[in-house]
């Protein structure tokens, strides 16, 4: 599945200050790595920018349009950064972005706050009481107990 109705013009309309052109260069240079679908309507990719560590780009969309884009870079102009552009151009060039069934835990809980994380763990323990012992053991290991 790719993003419905995605075009180069649409991508460019959400950029400013040369982000589109720089995003094209990143795409052409192969800076987009590990493009994957982590859900029916979520794409994630790493983009190697000027920093040592790649930037993480997340794109959420529905049947009609892109709903939300995020990048871990420090760009805050209110328009899409070059990393987002590069990922979207890669998406356009890819027939099918495969579903990554092994989404990392950090990707799955990245946007949850502490209360939501605790609630998630409580629900998982309700479904699998043996998980509580595993959590206790891991907590003790981390704390050096």
C-alpha positions as CSV (number, residue, x, y, z in Angstrom):
1,X,0.0,0.0,0.0
2,X,1.2,3.5,-0.8
3,X,-0.2,6.8,0.1
4,X,-3.4,7.5,-2.0
5,X,-3.3,10.5,-4.3
6,X,0.3,11.4,-3.5
7,X,1.9,13.6,-6.2
8,X,5.1,15.6,-6.5
9,X,3.1,18.8,-6.7
10,X,1.3,17.9,-3.4
11,X,4.7,17.3,-1.8
12,X,6.1,20.5,-3.1
13,X,3.0,22.5,-2.0
14,X,3.9,21.7,1.7
15,X,7.5,22.9,1.5
16,X,9.3,26.2,1.6
17,X,12.8,27.6,1.5
18,X,14.3,24.9,-0.7
19,X,13.2,21.9,1.3
20,X,11.8,20.3,-1.8
21,X,15.0,20.6,-3.8
22,X,17.1,19.4,-0.9
23,X,14.7,16.5,-0.3
24,X,15.1,15.5,-4.0
25,X,18.9,15.4,-3.5
26,X,18.5,13.3,-0.4
27,X,16.3,10.9,-2.3
28,X,18.6,10.7,-5.3
29,X,21.6,10.2,-3.1
30,X,19.9,7.2,-1.4
31,X,19.6,8.8,2.1
32,X,16.2,7.2,2.7
33,X,16.8,4.0,4.6
34,X,14.5,1.3,6.0
35,X,11.2,2.6,4.5
36,X,8.6,0.4,6.1
37,X,4.9,0.3,6.8
38,X,4.3,-0.2,10.6
39,X,0.5,-0.2,10.2
40,X,-2.2,0.1,7.5
41,X,-1.8,3.8,7.4
42,X,1.7,4.6,8.9
43,X,5.0,4.8,7.1
44,X,8.3,5.1,8.9
45,X,11.8,5.6,7.5
46,X,15.2,6.6,8.6
47,X,16.9,9.4,6.6
48,X,20.6,9.9,6.9
49,X,21.1,13.6,7.1
50,X,24.0,15.8,8.3
51,X,23.9,14.3,11.8
52,X,25.7,11.1,12.8
53,X,22.4,9.4,13.6
54,X,19.7,9.2,11.0
55,X,16.5,11.2,11.4
56,X,13.2,9.2,12.0
57,X,10.3,10.2,9.7
58,X,6.8,9.1,10.5
59,X,3.9,9.7,8.0
60,X,0.3,9.0,8.9
61,X,-2.3,8.9,6.2
62,X,-5.8,7.7,5.5
63,X,-7.7,6.7,2.3
64,X,-7.8,10.3,1.2
65,X,-4.7,12.2,2.2
66,X,-1.7,12.6,4.5
67,X,-2.9,13.4,8.0
68,X,0.3,13.9,10.0
69,X,4.1,14.1,9.3
70,X,6.9,14.1,11.9
71,X,10.6,14.2,11.7
72,X,13.1,14.1,14.5
73,X,15.2,16.9,12.9
74,X,15.3,20.4,14.4
75,X,13.6,22.0,11.4
76,X,10.5,24.0,12.7
77,X,9.4,26.2,9.8
78,X,5.8,24.8,9.8
79,X,6.3,23.2,6.4
80,X,7.7,19.8,5.5
81,X,11.5,19.3,5.9
82,X,13.8,17.8,3.3
83,X,13.8,14.5,5.2
84,X,10.0,14.2,4.9
85,X,10.2,15.2,1.2
86,X,12.9,12.5,0.6
87,X,10.7,9.8,2.2
88,X,7.6,10.9,0.2
89,X,9.6,10.8,-3.0
90,X,10.9,7.4,-2.2
91,X,7.3,6.3,-1.5
92,X,6.2,7.6,-4.9
93,X,9.0,5.6,-6.5
94,X,8.1,2.4,-4.6
95,X,5.3,0.2,-5.9
96,X,4.5,-1.3,-2.6
97,X,6.0,-0.5,0.8
98,X,6.1,-3.8,2.8
99,X,4.4,-4.1,6.1
100,X,7.0,-4.5,8.9
101,X,5.4,-7.1,11.2
102,X,8.3,-6.7,13.6
103,X,7.8,-3.0,14.5
104,X,10.1,-2.1,17.3
105,X,8.6,-1.6,20.7
106,X,10.0,1.9,20.8
107,X,8.2,2.8,17.6
108,X,4.9,1.5,19.0
109,X,5.1,3.4,22.3
110,X,7.0,6.5,21.1
111,X,4.1,8.9,21.4
112,X,2.6,7.5,24.6
113,X,2.9,9.4,27.9
114,X,3.7,7.8,31.2
115,X,0.1,7.3,32.2
116,X,-0.7,5.6,28.8
117,X,2.3,3.4,29.2
118,X,1.3,2.2,32.6
119,X,-2.3,1.6,31.4
120,X,-0.9,-0.4,28.5
121,X,1.2,-2.6,30.8
122,X,-1.7,-3.1,33.2
123,X,-3.9,-4.3,30.3
124,X,-1.2,-6.7,29.1
125,X,-0.8,-8.1,32.6
126,X,-4.5,-8.6,32.9
127,X,-4.5,-10.7,29.7
128,X,-1.3,-12.5,30.7
129,X,-0.7,-12.6,34.5
130,X,2.7,-14.3,34.0
131,X,3.9,-11.1,32.4
132,X,3.9,-9.4,35.8
133,X,6.7,-11.7,37.0
134,X,8.7,-10.9,33.8
135,X,8.3,-7.2,34.3
136,X,9.4,-7.5,38.0
137,X,12.4,-9.5,37.0
138,X,13.4,-7.1,34.3
139,X,12.9,-4.1,36.6
140,X,15.2,-5.7,39.2
141,X,17.8,-6.5,36.5
142,X,17.8,-2.9,35.2
143,X,17.9,-1.5,38.8
144,X,20.9,-3.8,39.6
145,X,19.0,-5.7,42.3
